[in-house]
Every structure is written in structure tokens, then in C-alpha cells.
Amino acid sequence: MCTTPNGPASEAMIDRVLLAKGYLRTGKILQLMGKDALALGIYRYGLRKVSDSDPKLQLLRDICQQMKQKCEPGMPQDPLTVLPPEVAEMVMSYLDFRQVVSLTRVSTSWREFLKSVPNLWTSLDFSNAAVNIPQNAIRKLVEFLGEVNPRALPSLQILELRDCDETLESFSDLSTIVTPDLRIGGIIELSLPFASNLEMNTLLQLLGSAPLGLRKLNLFHCAMITAVDLSSLIRMGYLDSVVDLDLSGTPVTDTVIESLTERAHGLKTIGLSQTAITGVAIKALLRNGGSKLQQLDIRRCYHISSDAFAFAREMKGLRLYSRRDESKGKKKVRYE
């Protein structure tokens, strides 16, 4: 019979002392079998049965805590409540426009945080939209950006509407979205290809009330923008700092190009395909800006003479897109 200094030990105490090591061993076997949840249950049961004086008690507690963290991970926390605001802003800066818009639907606190970070709203990119974007939806989004100051959106820098022909059908009448009481300023990149209803007044509203360093302008097949409008843009200084310009399919003239070369000294890429320009404009463009010009698109420009094409091909460092077909008697001559 087992005894203690105070008298006979109870059978329960003998049981608890003798089984202390057994809980650890049994739990270890269950872990090796991949039954972590069952092992955690054994450890917890052992903590209730093992005597406080057992030398293995602390080890059992430690292993039980490790298994608890493994089997019962803590509840997920809102990153905005854990991360410093500047770190959260840095992480979100890697998201594209569509992802940022999606995050505004997470919760009210997320929406308010995103509204408070202007750097996340410097671009409106509706390119490659899966479905048509209704005008009212775009209008609401623009108004969302101006909720702090409804009459100005100084942080907006990029507006992209490329590669989305169906979306542009619903966005063709920009005047319903950009109204005089909603002025957008600070645009440095503006792409509006196929905006067939785009008029000069709306374009000026998008660009802002004063030239602010426009770097890219894409007016591909914006048929309602006239040569006079383009001359006005140049005269007002909007194109002075432009680097990437696409006027393909617009009624641009030799005079417009000559004026452009006198002011747009940093121009590197220009698209003039499907226009009525002649060799005079091409030579003026290459002579005045040829040192910096890296890409020239003059495909389907049927008024450019052969000597102008040859002159362009001789320019070093210039990537020339000049494919065209001409019928010369019975022989077809192709310039590449």
C-alpha cells in the first residue's frame, strides 16, 4: 500500500502521478499520426488530471500551448487596426485602380481610410472593363473622389480609357460626366481613344484650367477635335511638356505639326497614322525634334512623299512605323 508522510495516498492521487508522463507520450503519438486536434484534447485532459507537483507539468503546459496555437489560430484582425497608417498606405499603393475600388466595399472604415489617401486616386483606369460602364457609375466615382472638395479634384493625374470599345460607347458623351461645377485639374496622362463625341470644351475641363505638365495625350480617332482645337492646345501650352502624343485619325494638319515642333521639345513618341499630313510636316518634325524622337507612326498617311519616308528611315534611333501600299502603274510599291 502506498503511503505518504501524512498517511495513505488516495488511489486517485496515485493515478494522477503515475499517468503524468502518459499524457505527453499519448499526445506525441497522436501528433505523429497527424491527429493534432485529438492530441490537443489529450493534453488539456492531462492538465486537469496531473498533480501540481508533477515534474512534467510545465512541459505539458508548454506543449499544450503550442498545440493550441497550431490548431486554434487567433481570429483574423483588420490590417488597418494593426498596421501604422503609413505602412497600410504603402501596401495599398501596389494595387491597381480596380482593386482599390473593390476595397472601398470592405467596410465603412476602409472606405474612409481610402478616401483619406489622395495618392491612391491619382489614376482612373477603365481599360479592359469586363462589362459596359454606365455613365452614372463613372459620374458617381468621379464625385466620390471629390467628396472632400466637390469643386476640385487636384489629385487626379491619370485618366485611362483604352482598349475598351464597348465601355467607350457608354462614355462617349463626356459632357454628362464632367460639368462646370466639377473641375478636374492636375492631369498628366489622358487617354481617350475612340471618344467620338469628345469636344474641345470637355477636353479642356479634363486637362484643367491651366497647363500642369501634361506628359501623355491620346486622342486616337477623336473625330470632333479639329485642327483649330489642336492649334489652341499648342498655343495655350498644354503640349509643351508632352512626351507621348497620339493624334492618329484626327484632322491634324502640317501647320499644327510645325507649331508643335516649335514648343514640344521633349516629344519622344508621336502617332500620326491615318491623317492627311504631308512630307513637309514629317521633315519639320524630324529636323526640330529628331534628336529626342524615338517612335513615329505614319501608317496609312498617303500624302507623304517617298523622299520624306526615306528621310525618316535615315534618322538614327528612330522606330518608324510607315507601312503603306501605293499603286504605281501596274506595280505596287510598299514602304516599310
NUFITI-870739 format. One record per residue: x, y, z of N, C-alpha, C, O in turn; residue in one letter. Coordinates in steps of 0.2 Angstrom, whole numbers, plus 5000, padded with zeros to 4 digits. Example, Ala and Ser with C-alpha at 12.3 -4.5 7.8 and 13.67 -1.06 7.14 Angstrom:
2
506649725039506249785039506649845039507149835042A
506449895035506849955036506450005039506750065040S
This chain:
336
500449945000500050005000500450065000500950075004M
500350114996500750174996500550215001499950225003C
501050245004500950295010501350365009501750365005T
501150415012501450475012501550495019501350465024T
501950555020502150575027501450585031501450585037P
500950605027500350625031499850565031499350565034N
500050505028499650445029499550415022499950435017G
499050365021499050335015498750385009498350425010P
499050375003498850414997498250384994498150324994A
497850424992497250404989497350374982497950384979S
496950334980497050294973497050344967497450344962E
496650404968496650454963497250484962497550504957A
497650504968498250534968498750494965499150514961M
498750424966499250384963499150384956499650384952I
498550384954498350384947498650444943498950434938D
498550494946498750564943499450564942499750594937R
499850544948500550544947500850494942501250514939V
500550434942500850384938500650394930501050374926L
500150434929499950444922500150514919500050524913L
500550554923500850614921501250614914501050644910A
501650564914502050554908501750524902501850534897K
501150494904500750454899500450504894500350494888G
500150564897499850614893500350644887500150644881Y
500950654889501450684885501550624879501650644873L
501650564881501850514876501250504872501350494866R
500650494874500050484870499950544865499750534859T
500050604868499950664863500450664858500250684852G
501050644859501650644854501450594849501550604843K
501150534851500950484846500450504841500450494835I
499950544844499450564840499650624835499450624830L
500150664837500450714833500750684827500750704821Q
501150624828501450594823501050564818501150554812L
500450544820499850514816499550574812499050554808M
499650634814499350694811498650714814498250744811G
498550684820497950704823498050754829498050744835K
498250814826498350864831497850884835497950904841D
497250894833496650914837496550864843496350884848A
496550804841496450744846497050754851496950744857L
497650764849498250774854498150834858498250824864A
497850884856497750944860497250924865497250944871L
496750884864496250864868496550824874496350834880G
497050784872497350744877497750784882497750774888I
498150834879498550874883498150914888498250924894Y
497550944886497050984890496850934896496750954901R
496650874894496350824899496950814904496750804910Y
497550804902498050794906498250844911498350834917G
498150914909498250964913497750964919497850994924L
497150944918496650934923496750884928496550884934R
497150824926497250774930497950764933497950744939K
498450804931499150794933499150834940498950894940V
499550814944499650844951500150904949500550914945S
499950964954500351024953501151004955501551044952D
501250954958501950944960502350894955502850874955S
501950874949502250834944502850874941502750924938D
503450844940503950874937503850894929504150934926P
503350854926503250864919502650914918502450924912K
502450944923501850984922501951044918501551054913L
502551074919502651134915502851114907502551154903Q
503151064906503251034899502551024896502451044890L
502150994900501450984897501051044896500751054890L
501151094900500851164898501151194892500751224888R
501751194891502151224886501851184879501751224874D
501851124879501651084873500951094872500751104866I
500551104877499851114876499751184873499251194868C
500151234875500051304872500251304865499951334861Q
500751264863501051264856500551234852500351254846Q
500251174854499651144850499051184849498751184844M
498951224855498351274854498451324849497951344845K
499051354848499151404843499151374836498951404832Q
499351314836499351274829498651254827498451264821K
498251234832497551204830497051264830496551254827C
497151314834496651364835496951434834497051474839E
497151444828497451514827496951574829496351564829P
497251624831496851684833496451704827496551694821G
495951744829495451774825495851824820496251864823M
495651824814496051874809495851944811495351964813P
496351984811496252054813496252104807496652084802Q
495952154808495952204802496652244802496852264807D
496952234796497552264795497652334797498152364799P
497052374796497052444797497152464804497252514806L
496952414808496952424816497652404819497752414824T
498052364814498652334817499252374814499752394817V
499252394807499752424804499752504805499152524805L
500352534805500352604805500052634799500152604794P
499652684799499352714793499852724787499652704781P
500452744788500952754783501152684779501252684773E
501152634784501352564781500752534777500852514771V
500152544779499552524776499452564769499352534764A
499652624769499652664763500152634758500052634752E
500752624760501252594756501052534753501152514747M
500752484757500552424754500052434749500052394744V
499552474750498952484745499252514739498852514734M
499752554739500052584733500252544728500252564722S
500352474729500452424724499852394721499952364716Y
499252414723498652394720498452434714498652494714L
498152404709497952444703497252474705496952464710D
497052514700496452554701495852514703495452524707F
495752454699495152414700495152384707494652374711R
495752364710495752334716495652384722495352364727Q
495852444721495752494726495052514726494752524732V
494652514721493952524721493552464724493152484728V
493852404723493552354727493552354734493152334738S
494152384737494252384744493852434747493752434753L
493552484743493052534746492452504749492052524753T
492352434746491752404748491852354754491352324757R
492452354757492552304763492152334769491852294772V
492252394771491852424777491952494776492252524772S
491552524781491552604781492252624783492452674780T
492552594788493152614790493752614784494152654784S
493652564780494152554775493952604769494452644767W
493352624768493152674763493452744766493752774762R
493352754772493552824775494352824774494652884773E
494652774776495452774775495652784768496052824767F
495352744763495552754756495352824754495752854750L
494852854756494652924754495252974757495353024754K
495552954762496053004766496752994763497153034765S
496752954758497452944755497452964747497252924743V
497553034746497553054739497953014734497753014728P
498552994736498952954731498652894728498952874723N
498152864732497852804729497352824723497152774720L
497252884722496752904717496952954712496652994710W
497652944710497952984705497852954698498052984693T
497452904698497352864691496652844691496452804696S
496252854686495652824684495752784678495752804672L
495752714679495952674673495352624672495252574675D
494952644667494352604665494552554659494052524656F
495152544658495352504652495252424653495252404659S
495052394648494952324649494352304653494352254657N
493852344653493252334658492952274655492852264649A
492652234660492352164658491652184655491352144651A
491352234657490652254655490652324654491052364656V
490052354651489952424649489952464656489652434661N
490252514656490252554662489752614661489852654657I
489152614665488652664664488952734665489352744670P
488752784662488952854663488852874670489252904673Q
488252854673488052874680488552844685488752874690N
488852784684489352754688489952784688490252794693A
490152814682490852844681490752914685491152944688I
490152944684490053014687490053004695490353044698R
489752954697489752944705490452934707490652954712K
490852894703491552884705491952944705492352954710L
491852984700492253054700492053094706492453134709V
491353094707491153134713491353104720491553144724E
491453034720491753004726492453034727492653044733F
492853044722493553074723493553144725493953174728L
492953184724492953254726492453264732492253314733G
492353214736491953224742492253264747491853304750E
492853274747493153314752493053384750492953434753V
493253394743493153464740492753454733493153434728N
492153454733491753434727491953484721491753464715P
492253534722492353584716493053574713493253614709R
493453524716494153524713494353454714494253424720A
494753424710495053354711495753364709496053344704L
496153404713496853414711497353354711497853354708P
497053304714497553244715497553194709497953154708S
496953204705496953164699497453174694497553234691L
497853124692498353134687498353094681498553114675Q
497953034681497952994675497252974674496952944679I
497052984668496352954666496452914660496652934655L
496352844661496452794655495752764653495352744657E
495652774646495052734644495252704637494952714632L
495752664638496052624632495852554631495652524637R
495852524625495652454624494952434627494952384630D
494452484627493852464629493252494625492952544627C
493252474619492752504614492052504617491752554616D
491852444620491152444622491052494628490452524628E
491452494632491452544638491452614635491052654638T
491852634630491852704627491152724624491052784624L
490752674622490152684619489652724625489352764623E
489752694631489352724636489752794639489452824643S
490352804637490752854640490852914635491152954636F
490452904629490652944623490453014625490753064622S
489853024628489653094630489953124636489653114641D
490553144636490953164642490653224646490753234652L
490253264642489953324645489453304650489353344654S
489153244650488753224655489053204662488753204667T
489753194661490053174667490553234670490553244676I
490853274666491253324668490853394667490753414661V
490653424672490253484671490553534674491053524678T
490353604673490753664675490853664683491353694685P
490453634687490453634694490953584696491053574702D
491153534692491653484694492253484690492353454685L
492753524692493353544688493853494690494053484696R
494253464685494753414687495453454685495453474679I
495953454689496553484687497153434689497053384693G
497653444686498253404688498353344683498853304685G
498053334678498053284674498753284670498953334667I
499153224671499753224667499753164662500153164657I
499253124662499153074657498453064655498053054660E
498253074649497553074647497453034641497753054636L
497152974641497052934635496252924634495952904638S
496052954628495352944626495252924619494952954615L
495552864617495452844610494752824609494352804613P
494552844603493852824600493252864604492752844604F
493452914608492952964611492653004605492853064605A
492252974602491953014595491653074597491553114593S
491353084603490953144604491353194609491053244611N
491953174609492353224613492453294610492653294604L
492253344614492353414611492853454615493053424620E
493053504612493653544615493453564622493953564626M
492853594623492653614630492753564635493053574641N
492553504634492653444638493353424639493553414645T
493753424634494453414634494853464639495253444643L
494653524638494953574642494753564650495153574654L
494153544651493953534658494353474661494553474667Q
494453424657494853364659495553384660495853364665L
495853434656496553454657496653504662497253504665L
496153534664496253584670496253654667496253664661G
496253704671496153774669496853804667496853854664S
497353764668498053794666498453734665498353684667A
498953744660499453694659499853664665500053714669P
499853604666500153574673500553524671500653474675L
500953524666501453474664501153404661501353354663G
500753414656500453354653501053314650501453344646L
501053254651501553214648501353164643501753144638R
500753144643500453094638499753114636499353134641K
499653114630498953134627498753094621499153084616L
498253054622498053004617497353024614496853014618N
497353054608496653074605496553034599496253054594L
496752974599496652924593495952924591495452904595F
495852944585495152944582494652984586494052964586H
494853044589494353084592494153134586494453194586C
493653114582493553154576493253224577493353264573A
492953244583492753304584493253354586493053414587M
493853334587494353384589494653404582494953364579I
494653474581494853494575495553524575495853524580T
495853534569496453564568496553634572497053644575A
495953674572495953734576496053714583496453754587V
495653664586495753644593496453624595496753644600D
496753584590497453564592497953624592498353624596L
497853674587498253734587498153774594498653804597S
497553774596497353804603497753774608497953804613S
497753704609498053674614498853684614499153694619L
499153694608499853714607499953784610500453794613I
499553824607499653894609499553914616499853954619R
499053874620498953884627499553844631499553854637M
499953804628500553774631500353704634500753684638G
499853674633499653614635500153554633500253504637Y
500453564627500853514624501553534625501953494622L
501753584629502453604629502853544632503453534630D
502653514637503053454641502753384639503053344642S
502353384633502153314632502753274629503153294625V
502653204631503253164629502953104624503253084619V
502253094625501953034621501253064619500853084623D
501253074612500653104609500453064603500753044599L
499753054603499453014598498853054595498353064598D
498953074589498453114585498153074579497953104574L
498253004579498052964574497352974572496952974577S
497152984566496452984564496153054566495553054565G
496553104567496253164569496353214563496853194559T
496053264562496153314556496753354557496753414556P
497353334559497953364561498253394554498153354549V
498553444554498753474548499553484548499853484554T
499853504543500553524543500753584547501253584551D
500253624547500353684551500353674559500753694562T
499953624561499853604568500553574570500853584575V
500753524565501453494567502053544567502453534572I
502053584563502553634563502553674569503053694572E
501953694572501853734578502053694584502353714589S
501953624583502053584589502853574590503053574595L
503153564584503953554585504253624588504853614590T
503953674587504253734590504253744597504553784601E
503753704600503653704608503753644611503953644617R
503553584608503653524612504353494611504353444607A
504753514614505453494613505653434617506153404615H
505253404621505353344624504953284621504953224624G
504653294615504253244612504653184610505153184607L
504453124613504853054611504453014607504752974603K
503753014607503352964604502753004601502453044604T
502652994594502053034591501752984586502052954582I
501052984586500652944582500252984577499853034579G
500452984571500053024566499752984560499653004555L
499652914562499352874556498652894554498252924558S
498452884548497852894545497652964546497052984547Q
498153004544498053084544498253104537498553074533T
498153174536498253204529498853244529498953284525A
499353234534499953264534500353254528500353194525I
500853294526501253284520502053274523502153284529T
502453264518503153264519503453324523503953324526G
503153384521503353444524503353444532503753464535V
502753414535502753414542503153364545503453374550A
503253304541503753254544504453284544504853264549I
504653314539505353344539505453394544505953394548K
504953434545504953484551505053454558505353474562A
504653404558504653364565505253334566505553334572L
505553304561506253264562506853314563507253304566L
506753374559507353424560507353454567507853464569R
506753474569506753514575506753464582507053484587N
506453404581506353364587506753294586506653254590G
507053284580507353224579507853194583507853134584G
508153234587508653214592508353174598508753134600S
507753194599507453164605506853114603506653064607K
506653124597506053074595506353004594506852994591L
505952964597506152894597505652844593505852794591Q
505052874592504552824589504052874585503752924587Q
503952854578503552894574503052844570503352804567L
502452854571501952814567501652854562501252904563D
501752834556501452874550501152824545501152834539I
500852764548500552714543499952744540499552784543R
499752734534499252754530499152824530498652854530R
499752854529499752934528499952934520500552934518C
499452944516499552934509499753004505499953004499Y
499853054509500053114506500853134508501053184506H
501153084511501853094512502253064506502153014504I
502753104504503153094498503653034500503853024506S
503953004494504452954495505052984498505352944502S
505253044497505853064499505853084507506353074511D
505153094509505053114516505153044520505453044526A
504852994517504952924520505652904521505952884526F
506052914515506752904515507152944521507552914524A
506953004521507253054526507153024533507553024537F
506553004534506352974541506752904543506952894548A
506852864538507152804539507952814540508252774543R
508252874538508952884539509052914546509652914548E
508552924550508652954557508852904561508452844562M
509352914565509652854569509252854576509052914579K
509152794578508752794585508052804584507652804589G
507752804578507052824577506752754575506952724570L
506252734579505752674577505252704573504752734575R
505252684567504752714562504252664560504452604558L
503652674560503052634558502752674552502452724553Y
502952654546502752684540502452644534502552664529S
502152584536501952544531501352574527500852604530R
501452564521500852594516500952554509501452534508R
500352554506500352524499500152584494499652624496D
500552584489500352634484500352594477500752554476E
499852614473499852584466500252634461500052694461S
500752614459501152654454501152614447501552574446K
500652634443500552604437500252534438499752524442G
500552484436500352414437500752384443500652324445K
501252424446501752394451501552424457501452484458K
501452384462501352404469501952414473502352374473K
502052474476502652494479502452494487501952534489V
502852464491502752464498503252494502503852474500R
503152544506503652574510503552544517503052544520Y
504152524520504152494527504552544532504552524538E
